[in-house]
Amino acid sequence: MIQPFHLAVPVDDLEKARHFYGTVLGCPEGREDTEWIDFDLFGHQLVAHLAPKKEEEDHRNEVDGKHVPVPHFGVVLEWNQFEAFAERLRSHGVQFEIEPYVRFTGLPGEQNTMFFYDPAGNALEFKAFKDISRLFAKQLNG
């Protein structure tokens, strides 16, 4: 069993965060206070902390021909879980920054991936590997 991670992200509206993470993503709520809410993000502790919005430069890196937003976070799902989760997001009207697709096709790191933003502008990536043992596999050169 993998140890759960803890991640705190800034949000500028706790009720929007509650709706997005609770209703749209389906994350059960844990503890809460006037300035934060805990969510169970696939067994990991995600905390939405109330914080003023900062104007930051939008940074991206190219990965497999796509412009990936940085920073971002998410969870590696099971292969069969990925498509059901993508459909859940579509049914709630989530706009994808990068639509769900398979990247690195035929290579050791082949994976399903998708990117989208929460209402506070935090970028999320969810992915899945057909063979989870390839999660940290290196590409062979030549």
N, CA, C and O of each residue as an XYZ file, in Angstrom:
568
protein
N       0.837     -1.183      0.000
C       0.000      0.000      0.000
C       0.885      1.250      0.000
O       1.855      1.336      0.753
N       0.547      2.189     -0.829
C       1.263      3.448     -0.904
C       0.771      4.366      0.203
O      -0.428      4.432      0.476
N       1.695      5.073      0.838
C       1.317      6.054      1.846
C       0.592      7.217      1.172
O       1.032      7.687      0.123
N      -0.507      7.687      1.754
C      -1.221      8.816      1.156
C      -0.396     10.094      1.260
O       0.313     10.311      2.242
N      -0.498     10.931      0.241
C       0.173     12.225      0.306
C      -0.777     13.260      0.885
O      -1.990     13.056      0.934
N      -0.208     14.367      1.318
C      -0.958     15.525      1.792
C      -0.570     16.692      0.893
O       0.615     16.972      0.713
N      -1.552     17.364      0.336
C      -1.295     18.514     -0.522
C      -2.279     19.614     -0.156
O      -3.484     19.377     -0.074
N      -1.763     20.814      0.062
C      -2.599     21.985      0.333
C      -2.535     22.897     -0.885
O      -1.449     23.231     -1.360
N      -3.700     23.298     -1.390
C      -3.760     24.186     -2.555
C      -4.533     25.450     -2.190
O      -5.465     25.407     -1.386
N      -4.140     26.578     -2.787
C      -4.858     27.818     -2.514
C      -6.153     27.895     -3.330
O      -6.174     27.541     -4.509
N      -7.206     28.352     -2.703
C      -8.474     28.614     -3.397
C      -8.981     29.976     -2.942
O      -8.713     30.400     -1.818
N      -9.707     30.653     -3.805
C     -10.211     31.978     -3.428
C     -11.682     31.963     -3.034
O     -12.249     33.012     -2.727
N     -12.312     30.779     -3.040
C     -13.722     30.657     -2.669
C     -13.951     29.229     -2.173
O     -13.932     28.286     -2.963
N     -14.166     29.072     -0.874
C     -14.325     27.727     -0.309
C     -15.577     27.018     -0.822
O     -15.557     25.799     -0.997
N     -16.660     27.747     -1.064
C     -17.885     27.099     -1.548
C     -17.704     26.580     -2.974
O     -18.201     25.506     -3.312
N     -17.000     27.334     -3.805
C     -16.701     26.835     -5.156
C     -15.800     25.615     -5.076
O     -15.986     24.656     -5.826
N     -14.821     25.640     -4.170
C     -13.935     24.483     -3.981
C     -14.737     23.280     -3.494
O     -14.526     22.163     -3.966
N     -15.659     23.500     -2.552
C     -16.499     22.417     -2.033
C     -17.308     21.774     -3.169
O     -17.392     20.550     -3.268
N     -17.895     22.614     -4.016
C     -18.686     22.090     -5.130
C     -17.793     21.327     -6.116
O     -18.121     20.211     -6.519
N     -16.675     21.928     -6.498
C     -15.804     21.308     -7.502
C     -15.215     19.987     -6.999
O     -15.369     18.954     -7.651
N     -14.550     20.015     -5.856
C     -13.896     18.799     -5.360
C     -14.902     17.791     -4.811
O     -14.723     16.584     -4.975
N     -15.959     18.279     -4.160
C     -16.952     17.378     -3.583
C     -17.944     16.839     -4.594
O     -18.108     15.625     -4.723
N     -18.609     17.739     -5.317
C     -19.666     17.325     -6.245
C     -19.116     16.884     -7.595
O     -19.450     15.800     -8.074
N     -18.280     17.707     -8.211
C     -17.787     17.401     -9.555
C     -16.803     16.234     -9.532
O     -16.986     15.268    -10.273
N     -15.761     16.300     -8.698
C     -14.767     15.236     -8.651
C     -15.211     14.057     -7.782
O     -14.659     12.964     -7.903
N     -16.196     14.262     -6.910
C     -16.712     13.179     -6.079
C     -15.844     12.856     -4.871
O     -15.849     11.721     -4.393
N     -15.102     13.834     -4.373
C     -14.209     13.622     -3.222
C     -14.983     13.830     -1.916
O     -15.554     14.900     -1.704
N     -15.009     12.824     -1.042
C     -15.667     13.022      0.254
C     -14.944     14.093      1.076
O     -13.721     14.225      1.020
N     -15.735     14.849      1.838
C     -15.158     15.879      2.710
C     -14.731     15.287      4.032
O     -15.331     14.340      4.541
N     -13.667     15.875      4.580
C     -13.209     15.534      5.920
C     -13.447     16.720      6.829
O     -14.518     17.326      6.825
N     -12.425     17.040      7.607
C     -12.530     18.181      8.520
C     -12.606     19.482      7.739
O     -12.228     19.555      6.570
N     -13.114     20.522      8.429
C     -13.142     21.846      7.810
C     -13.097     22.908      8.892
O     -13.366     22.649     10.065
N     -12.755     24.093      8.467
C     -12.707     25.257      9.338
C     -13.193     26.423      8.495
O     -13.623     26.215      7.360
N     -13.139     27.620      9.004
C     -13.592     28.773      8.233
C     -12.633     29.111      7.089
O     -13.002     29.851      6.177
N     -11.401     28.574      7.127
C     -10.415     28.913      6.098
C      -9.885     27.715      5.324
O      -8.990     27.885      4.496
N     -10.399     26.508      5.558
C      -9.920     25.341      4.824
C     -10.927     24.198      4.882
O     -11.777     24.139      5.769
N     -10.807     23.280      3.899
C     -11.622     22.068      3.846
C     -10.707     20.921      3.420
O      -9.960     21.048      2.449
N     -10.763     19.796      4.149
C     -10.063     18.566      3.755
C     -10.933     17.767      2.797
O     -12.148     17.675      2.978
N     -10.307     17.188      1.776
C     -10.998     16.288      0.857
C     -10.212     14.987      0.740
O      -8.983     14.980      0.811
N     -10.931     13.900      0.561
C     -10.335     12.591      0.299
C     -10.226     12.442     -1.214
O     -11.207     12.099     -1.876
N      -9.052     12.695     -1.762
C      -8.800     12.628     -3.201
C      -8.207     11.266     -3.520
O      -6.987     11.104     -3.556
N      -9.082     10.279     -3.753
C      -8.658      8.913     -4.055
C      -7.705      8.379     -2.986
O      -6.689      7.760     -3.301
N      -8.044      8.627     -1.713
C      -7.247      8.122     -0.605
C      -6.137      9.046     -0.151
O      -5.398      8.707      0.774
N      -6.001     10.204     -0.776
C      -4.972     11.175     -0.409
C      -5.646     12.404      0.201
O      -6.802     12.704     -0.098
N      -4.907     13.111      1.061
C      -5.471     14.267      1.741
C      -5.174     15.548      0.963
O      -4.034     16.008      0.904
N      -6.210     16.102      0.379
C      -6.124     17.374     -0.329
C      -6.831     18.421      0.533
O      -7.977     18.232      0.941
N      -6.141     19.512      0.801
C      -6.733     20.567      1.620
C      -6.846     21.834      0.787
O      -5.851     22.337      0.265
N      -8.064     22.343      0.669
C      -8.309     23.612     -0.018
C      -8.220     24.709      1.035
O      -9.063     24.801      1.927
N      -7.184     25.542      0.919
C      -6.968     26.642      1.863
C      -7.392     27.956      1.226
O      -6.993     28.271      0.104
N      -8.199     28.716      1.946
C      -8.612     30.029      1.477
C      -7.387     30.939      1.403
O      -6.678     31.130      2.391
N      -7.153     31.491      0.227
C      -5.994     32.363      0.010
C      -6.356     33.367     -1.069
O      -7.078     33.037     -2.010
N      -5.859     34.598     -0.938
C      -6.142     35.585     -1.985
C      -5.536     35.156     -3.307
O      -4.475     34.533     -3.347
N      -6.213     35.492     -4.375
C      -5.747     35.138     -5.710
C      -4.509     35.950     -6.065
O      -4.469     37.166     -5.873
N      -3.494     35.255     -6.589
C      -2.278     35.922     -7.033
C      -2.255     35.914     -8.552
O      -2.663     34.946     -9.194
N      -1.781     36.991     -9.098
C      -1.593     37.044    -10.543
C      -0.222     36.461    -10.841
O       0.801     37.062    -10.513
N      -0.205     35.303    -11.455
C       1.049     34.641    -11.783
C       1.146     34.443    -13.285
O       0.144     34.370    -13.995
N       2.372     34.359    -13.737
C       2.603     34.062    -15.139
C       2.201     32.618    -15.407
O       2.515     31.725    -14.621
N       1.522     32.397    -16.491
C       1.112     31.058    -16.892
C       2.328     30.342    -17.481
O       2.793     30.696    -18.565
N       2.840     29.340    -16.771
C       4.017     28.610    -17.245
C       3.589     27.255    -17.804
O       2.721     26.582    -17.250
N       4.211     26.877    -18.899
C       3.912     25.591    -19.530
C       5.196     24.965    -20.047
O       6.142     25.657    -20.424
N       5.206     23.631    -20.055
C       6.293     22.859    -20.654
C       5.700     21.958    -21.718
O       4.569     21.489    -21.583
N       6.457     21.716    -22.769
C       5.972     20.827    -23.821
C       6.242     19.376    -23.434
O       7.370     19.001    -23.114
N       5.179     18.567    -23.469
C       5.263     17.132    -23.200
C       4.439     16.439    -24.269
O       3.238     16.681    -24.384
N       5.069     15.587    -25.042
C       4.383     14.825    -26.087
C       3.586     15.742    -27.021
O       2.477     15.405    -27.437
N       4.163     16.904    -27.345
C       3.525     17.827    -28.276
C       2.407     18.667    -27.696
O       1.752     19.405    -28.431
N       2.169     18.576    -26.390
C       1.120     19.363    -25.719
C       1.786     20.360    -24.768
O       2.866     20.097    -24.238
N       1.141     21.489    -24.559
C       1.653     22.513    -23.644
C       1.038     22.302    -22.264
O      -0.087     22.723    -21.997
N       1.803     21.641    -21.393
C       1.342     21.218    -20.077
C       1.510     22.350    -19.055
O       2.606     22.893    -18.913
N       0.423     22.714    -18.338
C       0.534     23.761    -17.320
C       1.369     23.295    -16.125
O       1.247     22.159    -15.668
N       2.223     24.202    -15.632
C       3.079     23.917    -14.482
C       2.915     25.075    -13.502
O       3.016     26.234    -13.905
N       2.664     24.787    -12.221
C       2.567     23.478    -11.586
C       1.200     22.828    -11.832
O       0.248     23.477    -12.264
N       1.139     21.534    -11.544
C      -0.115     20.786    -11.582
C      -0.003     19.606    -10.623
O       1.093     19.252    -10.189
N      -1.149     18.997    -10.294
C      -1.160     17.826     -9.422
C      -2.325     16.948     -9.823
O      -3.204     17.376    -10.571
N      -2.336     15.729     -9.333
C      -3.422     14.807     -9.606
C      -3.100     13.443     -9.056
O      -2.234     13.295     -8.194
N      -3.804     12.442     -9.559
C      -3.669     11.080     -9.073
C      -3.515     10.152    -10.265
O      -4.106     10.373    -11.321
N      -2.707      9.105    -10.080
C      -2.609      8.043    -11.075
C      -3.730      7.055    -10.763
O      -3.722      6.393     -9.725
N      -4.685      6.970    -11.671
C      -5.846      6.098    -11.497
C      -5.588      4.730    -12.113
O      -4.601      4.537    -12.822
N      -6.478      3.784    -11.841
C      -6.446      2.504    -12.536
C      -6.943      2.737    -13.955
O      -7.741      3.645    -14.189
N      -6.481      1.929    -14.904
C      -6.801      2.102    -16.320
C      -8.310      2.184    -16.537
O      -8.781      3.084    -17.234
N      -9.068      1.268    -15.959
C     -10.530      1.239    -16.160
C     -11.225      2.396    -15.449
O     -12.313      2.804    -15.854
N     -10.621      2.919    -14.415
C     -11.186      4.024    -13.643
C     -11.072      5.351    -14.403
O     -11.903      6.244    -14.234
N     -10.044      5.468    -15.233
C      -9.734      6.719    -15.922
C     -10.899      7.188    -16.808
O     -11.333      8.334    -16.698
N     -11.395      6.327    -17.665
C     -12.455      6.731    -18.605
C     -13.742      7.075    -17.865
O     -14.429      8.026    -18.238
N     -14.081      6.321    -16.828
C     -15.276      6.635    -16.042
C     -15.133      8.001    -15.372
O     -16.096      8.765    -15.302
N     -13.926      8.307    -14.879
C     -13.696      9.605    -14.252
C     -13.782     10.722    -15.287
O     -14.359     11.774    -15.012
N     -13.218     10.507    -16.472
C     -13.309     11.501    -17.547
C     -14.773     11.762    -17.910
O     -15.159     12.910    -18.130
N     -15.582     10.715    -17.973
C     -17.008     10.880    -18.268
C     -17.716     11.647    -17.156
O     -18.594     12.466    -17.431
N     -17.345     11.391    -15.913
C     -17.924     12.140    -14.794
C     -17.635     13.632    -14.966
O     -18.522     14.468    -14.789
N     -16.384     13.959    -15.313
C     -16.009     15.353    -15.509
C     -16.801     15.976    -16.653
O     -17.293     17.098    -16.532
N     -16.924     15.254    -17.755
C     -17.706     15.757    -18.899
C     -19.156     16.010    -18.496
O     -19.745     17.016    -18.892
N     -19.732     15.100    -17.709
C     -21.142     15.243    -17.318
C     -21.361     16.468    -16.431
O     -22.475     16.983    -16.344
N     -20.303     16.933    -15.777
C     -20.388     18.137    -14.945
C     -19.913     19.378    -15.693
O     -19.775     20.446    -15.097
N     -19.665     19.245    -16.989
C     -19.306     20.394    -17.808
C     -17.882     20.897    -17.624
O     -17.590     22.044    -17.962
N     -16.994     20.068    -17.098
C     -15.600     20.487    -16.924
C     -14.977     20.703    -18.300
O     -15.103     19.861    -19.189
N     -14.310     21.834    -18.461
C     -13.606     22.149    -19.703
C     -12.174     21.647    -19.570
O     -11.454     22.053    -18.658
N     -11.765     20.777    -20.465
C     -10.415     20.231    -20.409
C      -9.424     21.200    -21.032
O      -9.675     21.765    -22.096
N      -8.304     21.383    -20.361
C      -7.182     22.126    -20.944
C      -6.496     21.239    -21.970
O      -6.126     21.696    -23.051
N      -6.330     19.969    -21.624
C      -5.857     18.938    -22.558
C      -6.833     17.778    -22.432
O      -6.922     17.137    -21.386
N      -7.559     17.520    -23.504
C      -8.567     16.454    -23.520
C      -7.931     15.103    -23.188
O      -6.750     14.890    -23.463
N      -8.703     14.196    -22.602
C      -8.175     12.859    -22.324
C      -7.643     12.206    -23.608
O      -8.310     12.205    -24.643
N      -6.439     11.658    -23.516
C      -5.843     10.950    -24.655
C      -4.717     10.063    -24.160
O      -4.278     10.180    -23.016
N      -4.247      9.168    -25.035
C      -3.112      8.298    -24.721
C      -1.849      8.962    -25.239
O      -1.753      9.303    -26.418
N      -0.869      9.147    -24.341
C       0.404      9.735    -24.770
C       1.523      8.707    -24.610
O       1.408      7.726    -23.875
N       2.606      8.977    -25.328
C       3.770      8.090    -25.366
C       3.371      6.698    -25.871
O       3.855      5.682    -25.371
N       2.487      6.670    -26.862
C       1.981      5.418    -27.417
C       3.122      4.510    -27.844
O       4.026      4.922    -28.571
N       3.063      3.262    -27.378
C       4.055      2.263    -27.741
C       5.370      2.353    -26.993
O       6.262      1.534    -27.211
N       5.503      3.340    -26.110
C       6.732      3.526    -25.341
C       6.535      3.038    -23.908
O       5.402      2.821    -23.478
N       7.637      2.863    -23.161
C       7.503      2.356    -21.789
C       6.570      3.186    -20.905
O       5.928      2.628    -20.015
N       6.476      4.487    -21.119
C       5.616      5.340    -20.291
C       4.237      5.576    -20.857
O       3.591      6.556    -20.485
N       3.751      4.707    -21.756
C       2.425      4.904    -22.360
C       1.373      5.069    -21.268
O       1.322      4.297    -20.311
N       0.532      6.096    -21.432
C      -0.447      6.418    -20.398
C      -1.617      7.206    -20.948
O      -1.488      7.908    -21.951
N      -2.758      7.089    -20.293
C      -3.884      7.987    -20.502
C      -3.624      9.215    -19.646
O      -3.097      9.094    -18.540
N      -3.986     10.399    -20.138
C      -3.808     11.617    -19.351
C      -4.863     12.643    -19.730
O      -5.416     12.607    -20.829
N      -5.135     13.556    -18.806
C      -6.040     14.684    -19.049
C      -5.671     15.800    -18.088
O      -5.188     15.549    -16.984
N      -5.901     17.039    -18.517
C      -5.630     18.219    -17.697
C      -6.869     19.105    -17.668
O      -7.572     19.241    -18.670
N      -7.126     19.704    -16.514
C      -8.204     20.672    -16.360
C      -7.877     21.533    -15.142
O      -6.946     21.231    -14.395
N      -8.642     22.601    -14.945
C      -8.414     23.534    -13.843
C      -9.568     23.494    -12.850
O     -10.716     23.248    -13.218
N      -9.240     23.742    -11.574
C     -10.302     23.943    -10.592
C     -10.758     25.407    -10.674
O     -10.133     26.192    -11.388
N     -11.819     25.794     -9.972
C     -12.319     27.168    -10.079
C     -11.324     28.241     -9.631
O     -11.469     29.402    -10.012
N     -10.310     27.876     -8.823
C      -9.314     28.844     -8.373
C      -8.120     28.923     -9.310
O      -7.191     29.691     -9.062
N      -8.130     28.133    -10.392
C      -7.043     28.177    -11.365
C      -5.918     27.196    -11.111
O      -4.872     27.288    -11.753
N      -6.103     26.244    -10.179
C      -5.108     25.199     -9.955
C      -5.241     24.143    -11.049
O      -6.334     23.638    -11.304
N      -4.116     23.812    -11.696
C      -4.128     22.814    -12.761
C      -4.055     21.411    -12.167
O      -3.278     21.151    -11.248
N      -4.882     20.506    -12.709
C      -4.901     19.115    -12.282
C      -4.623     18.213    -13.470
O      -5.082     18.471    -14.583
N      -3.866     17.153    -13.225
C      -3.646     16.109    -14.233
C      -4.009     14.780    -13.584
O      -3.544     14.461    -12.489
N      -4.835     14.020    -14.266
C      -5.118     12.649    -13.860
C      -4.636     11.759    -14.986
O      -4.804     12.080    -16.162
N      -4.027     10.622    -14.611
C      -3.465      9.729    -15.614
C      -3.686      8.291    -15.203
O      -4.091      8.008    -14.075
N      -3.416      7.385    -16.128
C      -3.533      5.947    -15.861
C      -2.563      5.203    -16.765
O      -2.357      5.580    -17.919
N      -1.974      4.146    -16.231
C      -1.073      3.275    -16.977
C      -1.735      1.912    -17.115
O      -2.298      1.399    -16.149
N      -1.674      1.314    -18.319
C      -2.173     -0.062    -18.460
C      -1.362     -0.989    -17.576
O      -1.896     -1.933    -16.994
N      -0.058     -0.712    -17.478
C       0.849     -1.507    -16.651
C       1.468     -0.578    -15.619
O       2.427      0.132    -15.920
N       0.923     -0.576    -14.394
C       1.368      0.355    -13.360
C       2.837      0.160    -13.019
O       3.466      1.075    -12.487
N       3.394     -0.993    -13.307
C       4.818     -1.203    -13.034
C       5.689     -0.321    -13.927
O       6.891     -0.202    -13.691
N       5.100      0.295    -14.944
C       5.832      1.171    -15.862
C       5.764      2.648    -15.432
O       6.200      3.528    -16.174
N       5.223      2.916    -14.248
C       5.054      4.285    -13.768
C       6.353      5.096    -13.831
O       6.332      6.268    -14.207
N       7.482      4.479    -13.465
C       8.766      5.185    -13.458
C       9.713      4.661    -14.533
O      10.921      4.880    -14.452
N       9.178      3.973    -15.535
C      10.023      3.394    -16.599
C      10.699      4.484    -17.401
O      10.114      5.531    -17.678
N      11.947      4.220    -17.771
C      12.708      5.156    -18.610
C      12.572      4.758    -20.066
O      12.425      3.582    -20.398
N      12.623      5.772    -20.935
C      12.614      5.528    -22.379
C      14.002      5.042    -22.761
O      14.999      5.518    -22.217
N      14.073      4.115    -23.674
C      15.362      3.644    -24.181
C      15.760      4.495    -25.360
O      14.951      4.715    -26.261
N      16.984      4.980    -25.379
C      17.479      5.796    -26.496
C      18.167      4.919    -27.521
O      18.893      3.984    -27.183
N      17.916      5.248    -28.810
C      18.614      4.573    -29.907
C      18.016      3.294    -30.200
O      18.477      2.588    -31.097
